[in-house]
């Protein structure tokens, strides 16, 4: 019976073309909007209007396309066998940024240089942790309710990664991983009291970190009083809100944003949604949100249909990751939560993030063949 079930799971079907189409549209839309959002910045800094687009294409899209094609055609069950090794690789990469291989820029040490390749381990570690958690919970279905065999190992693993990320610092990545990991842990069968205890412990740690680091505390204070200092701590969010408001219902037109030229910080990165809302208006912004919603909803529907616990947890983890990161970016730049510095999945400038999310998309598509 078990052999029959395994063979049934391995029987390939067709991929979910709706998911493929959503991912393809998000990536192409991201490159298109990046061309507009970064044009003036590229001209001023590098005398090349398409510098950021070219860099994203070469170091984000092309590796991401390779990852997507490989992942879409490699049986997802193989990741379960090497999940621990993937986690160890992720932890080693996070620790390596504090060695001479680490690159310090913009007040943080988040990049790693291996020869000609520079990337962000904090982006790479996201899917690796989710793969490990899905594998661990799928193999130990009756142990996660235990304090010693469930909550303690979960807390130690996530605590180690959290410490390394906070030291970089990469606070928003920590928040995304904690929420996503908690969702997988809960769906995997953990006791609610353990989830509540873990959440309380992490909340206390976060409050302590925020209180002890002035720039993080300033972001919280700015969130509650964004108009108090519009030329300093509140400058970023106020310019973002001006850009969003300037777009109106239908936008000022593609490439016609004025805020991106001199006023809006990080127009190609964290603030790209503000450029989208200004140029394509409320309709364009809502359309993008609707596309993210459709993609995540489809992924979660696949999770409900699968009979493989590992695949189910993996889909829930990846779907939650995309949803939470997209929400944090859009909500932060819209003034609904404090600014986080979180890139918008598939859209924002950043080669590592784009390649990682395209690789995640490939794994999702591969799972869809067996559902």
C-alpha positions in Angstrom: 0.0 0.0 0.0 2.8 2.4 0.9 4.7 1.6 -2.3 1.5 2.2 -4.3 1.0 5.6 -2.6 4.6 6.6 -3.3 4.3 5.6 -7.0 1.0 7.6 -7.2 2.8 10.7 -5.9 5.6 10.3 -8.3 3.3 10.1 -11.3 3.8 13.3 -13.3 0.9 15.3 -14.6 0.9 18.7 -16.2 2.1 21.8 -14.3 -0.3 24.4 -13.0 -0.2 26.8 -15.9 -2.1 29.5 -13.9 0.8 29.6 -11.4 3.3 29.7 -14.3 1.4 32.6 -15.9 1.2 34.5 -12.6 4.9 34.2 -12.0 5.8 35.0 -15.6 3.6 38.1 -15.5 5.0 39.3 -12.2 8.6 38.9 -13.4 8.0 40.7 -16.7 6.0 43.4 -15.0 8.8 43.8 -12.5 11.4 44.3 -15.2 9.1 46.7 -17.0 8.5 48.8 -13.9 12.2 48.7 -12.9 13.1 50.2 -16.3 11.0 53.2 -15.5 11.6 53.4 -11.7 15.4 53.3 -12.1 16.0 55.2 -15.3 16.8 58.6 -13.8 18.8 57.0 -10.9 20.9 55.0 -13.4 21.6 58.1 -15.5 22.7 60.1 -12.5 24.9 57.5 -10.9 26.3 55.5 -13.8 25.4 57.6 -16.9 23.4 54.6 -18.1 19.6 54.8 -18.1 19.2 51.1 -18.2 22.0 50.2 -15.7 19.7 48.7 -13.0 17.6 46.9 -15.6 20.7 45.3 -17.2 22.1 44.4 -13.8 18.7 42.8 -12.8 18.5 40.9 -16.0 22.0 39.5 -15.9 22.3 38.8 -12.1 18.7 38.2 -11.2 16.5 37.1 -14.1 19.0 34.8 -15.9 20.1 32.9 -12.8 16.4 32.9 -11.6 15.3 31.4 -15.0 17.9 28.7 -14.6 16.8 28.0 -11.0 13.1 28.0 -12.1 13.7 25.5 -15.0 15.8 23.2 -12.8 13.4 23.3 -9.9 10.4 22.8 -12.1 11.8 19.6 -13.5 13.4 18.1 -10.4 11.2 15.9 -8.2 10.4 18.0 -5.1 10.8 14.9 -2.8 14.5 15.0 -3.2 14.7 18.2 -1.1 13.3 16.3 1.9 16.3 13.9 1.9 18.9 16.8 2.0 16.8 19.2 4.1 19.3 19.2 7.1 22.2 19.9 4.8 20.4 22.8 3.1 19.7 24.3 6.5 23.4 23.9 7.5 24.4 25.6 4.2 22.1 28.5 5.0 23.5 29.0 8.5 27.1 28.8 7.2 26.3 31.4 4.5 24.7 33.7 7.2 27.8 33.4 9.4 30.2 33.9 6.5 29.1 37.5 6.1 31.1 38.3 9.3 34.3 36.9 7.7 36.6 38.7 5.3 34.2 37.4 2.5 31.4 39.7 3.8 30.7 43.0 2.1 29.8 46.0 4.3 27.5 48.6 2.5 24.8 51.0 3.5 25.5 50.5 7.2 25.0 46.7 7.1 26.9 43.5 6.4 24.3 41.5 4.4 26.3 40.6 1.3 28.8 37.8 0.6 31.4 38.0 -2.2 32.5 34.7 -3.6 34.9 35.6 -6.4 32.9 37.7 -9.0 29.6 36.7 -7.4 28.0 38.9 -4.8 24.7 37.9 -3.2 22.6 38.2 0.0 22.6 35.1 2.2 19.5 36.4 4.0 17.5 35.9 0.9 18.9 32.5 0.1 18.2 31.2 3.7 14.4 31.8 3.4 13.6 28.8 1.2 16.2 26.7 2.9 14.7 27.1 6.3 11.2 26.5 5.0 12.3 23.3 3.3 13.9 22.1 6.5 10.8 22.9 8.6 8.5 21.2 6.1 10.7 18.1 6.1 11.1 18.0 9.9 7.4 18.4 10.6 6.4 15.9 8.0 8.7 13.3 9.5 7.8 13.9 13.1 4.0 14.3 12.9 3.4 13.1 16.5 6.5 14.7 18.1 5.9 18.4 17.4 3.3 18.6 20.2 6.1 17.7 22.7 7.9 20.5 24.4 11.3 18.8 24.3 11.0 17.2 20.8 8.9 20.0 19.2 9.1 23.5 20.6 12.6 23.4 21.9 14.3 22.3 18.7 12.1 24.7 16.7 13.0 27.6 19.0 16.8 26.8 18.9 16.9 26.5 15.2 15.0 29.7 14.5 16.8 31.5 17.4 20.2 30.7 15.8 19.1 32.1 12.4 17.5 35.1 14.1 20.6 36.0 16.0 22.7 35.9 12.8 20.2 38.0 10.9 19.8 40.6 13.6 23.6 41.0 13.7 23.7 41.9 10.0 21.2 43.6 10.6 18.2 42.2 8.7 15.3 42.8 11.0 12.5 42.6 8.3 13.8 39.2 7.2 13.6 38.0 10.8 10.0 39.1 11.0 9.1 37.4 7.7 10.8 34.2 8.7 9.3 34.1 12.2 5.7 34.6 10.9 6.1 32.1 8.0 7.8 29.5 10.2 5.1 29.9 12.9 2.4 29.2 10.2 4.1 26.0 9.1 4.7 25.0 12.7 1.0 25.5 13.5 -0.2 23.7 10.3 2.3 20.9 11.1 0.4 20.1 14.3 2.0 22.1 17.0 0.1 22.9 20.2 -1.4 26.4 20.3 0.1 27.1 23.7 3.6 26.4 22.2 2.9 28.8 19.4 1.7 31.5 21.8 4.8 31.0 24.0 7.1 31.2 21.0 5.3 34.4 19.8 5.5 36.0 23.2 9.3 35.2 23.5 10.0 36.6 20.0 7.9 39.7 20.7 10.0 40.4 23.8 13.2 39.9 21.9 12.0 42.2 19.2 11.0 44.9 21.6 14.4 44.7 23.3 16.2 44.9 20.0 14.1 47.9 18.9 14.7 49.7 22.2 18.4 49.1 22.2 18.9 50.3 18.5 18.1 54.0 18.0 17.4 53.7 14.2 14.9 50.9 14.7 13.2 52.9 17.5 13.1 56.0 15.3 11.2 54.0 12.6 8.5 53.1 15.1 8.3 56.7 16.3 8.0 58.0 12.8 5.2 55.5 12.0 3.1 57.0 14.8 4.1 60.6 13.9 5.0 60.6 10.1 4.4 64.4 9.7 6.5 65.4 12.7 9.8 65.6 10.8 9.1 65.5 7.1 12.7 66.4 6.2 14.4 63.8 8.3 13.0 60.6 9.8 9.6 61.1 8.1 11.0 62.0 4.7 10.8 58.6 3.1 7.3 57.7 4.0 6.0 61.2 3.2 7.5 61.2 -0.2 6.1 57.7 -0.8 2.6 58.8 0.2 2.9 61.9 -2.1 3.8 59.6 -5.0 0.9 57.2 -4.3 -1.5 60.1 -4.0 -0.3 61.7 -7.2 -1.3 58.7 -9.2 -5.0 59.1 -8.6 -7.2 56.6 -10.2 -5.4 55.9 -13.5 -1.9 57.2 -12.9 0.2 59.9 -14.6 1.4 57.4 -17.2 4.2 54.9 -17.6 7.6 56.6 -17.2 6.1 59.9 -16.2 6.7 59.8 -12.4 8.3 63.0 -11.1 8.7 61.8 -7.5 11.2 59.1 -8.5 13.6 61.7 -10.0 14.9 63.5 -6.9 12.5 63.0 -4.0 11.7 59.3 -3.5 14.4 57.2 -1.7 15.0 53.8 -3.2 12.6 54.1 -6.1 13.9 50.9 -7.7 14.0 48.9 -4.5 11.8 49.2 -1.4 9.8 52.1 -2.8 9.0 50.7 -6.3 5.3 50.2 -5.4 5.0 54.0 -4.9 6.3 54.5 -8.4 3.8 51.8 -9.7 1.0 53.6 -7.9 2.0 57.0 -9.3 2.4 55.9 -12.9 -0.4 53.3 -13.1 -2.7 54.8 -10.4 -5.0 53.1 -8.0 -6.1 50.7 -10.7 -2.6 49.5 -11.4 -1.8 49.2 -7.7 -4.9 47.2 -6.9 -4.3 45.0 -10.0 -0.8 44.1 -8.7 -2.2 43.3 -5.3 -4.9 41.2 -6.9 -2.3 39.2 -8.9 -0.3 38.4 -5.7 -3.6 37.4 -4.1 -4.5 35.1 -7.0 -1.0 33.5 -7.0 -1.0 32.8 -3.2 -4.6 31.6 -3.2 -3.8 29.1 -6.0 -0.7 27.9 -4.1 -2.8 27.3 -1.0 -5.5 25.5 -2.9 -2.8 23.2 -4.2 -1.7 22.6 -0.6 -5.2 21.5 0.2 -5.4 19.0 -2.6 -2.1 17.2 -2.1 -1.9 14.0 0.0 1.8 14.4 0.7 2.5 16.2 4.1 5.9 17.5 3.0 4.4 19.0 -0.2 1.5 20.5 1.7 3.8 22.2 4.3 6.2 23.4 1.6 3.3 25.0 -0.4 1.9 26.6 2.7 5.4 27.9 3.6 6.1 29.3 0.1 2.7 30.8 -0.3 2.9 32.4 3.1 6.4 33.8 2.4 5.2 35.5 -0.8 2.1 36.8 0.8 3.8 38.1 4.0 6.7 39.7 2.1 4.4 41.4 -0.5 2.2 42.6 2.3 5.1 44.0 4.4 6.4 46.0 1.4 3.1 47.4 0.2 1.8 48.1 3.7 5.0 49.8 4.8 5.3 52.1 1.7 1.6 52.9 2.1 2.0 53.9 5.7 0.1 51.0 7.2 3.1 49.6 9.1 6.5 51.0 9.9 9.0 51.1 7.1 10.8 47.8 6.8 13.2 47.9 3.9 11.5 44.7 2.5 11.8 44.2 -1.3 8.6 43.5 -3.2 8.8 39.8 -4.4 9.5 39.5 -8.2 9.4 43.3 -8.6 12.0 45.2 -6.6 15.6 45.6 -7.7 17.8 42.9 -6.2 19.3 40.0 -8.1 19.4 37.6 -5.2 15.8 38.1 -4.2 14.5 37.7 -7.8 16.6 34.6 -8.4 15.4 33.1 -5.1 11.7 33.7 -5.7 11.9 32.4 -9.2 13.6 29.2 -7.8 10.7 29.0 -5.3 8.3 29.3 -8.1 10.0 26.4 -9.9 9.6 24.2 -6.8 5.9 25.1 -6.6 5.4 24.3 -10.3 7.0 20.9 -9.8 4.8 20.1 -6.9 1.8 21.0 -9.0 2.7 18.2 -11.4 2.1 15.6 -8.7 -1.2 17.0 -7.2 
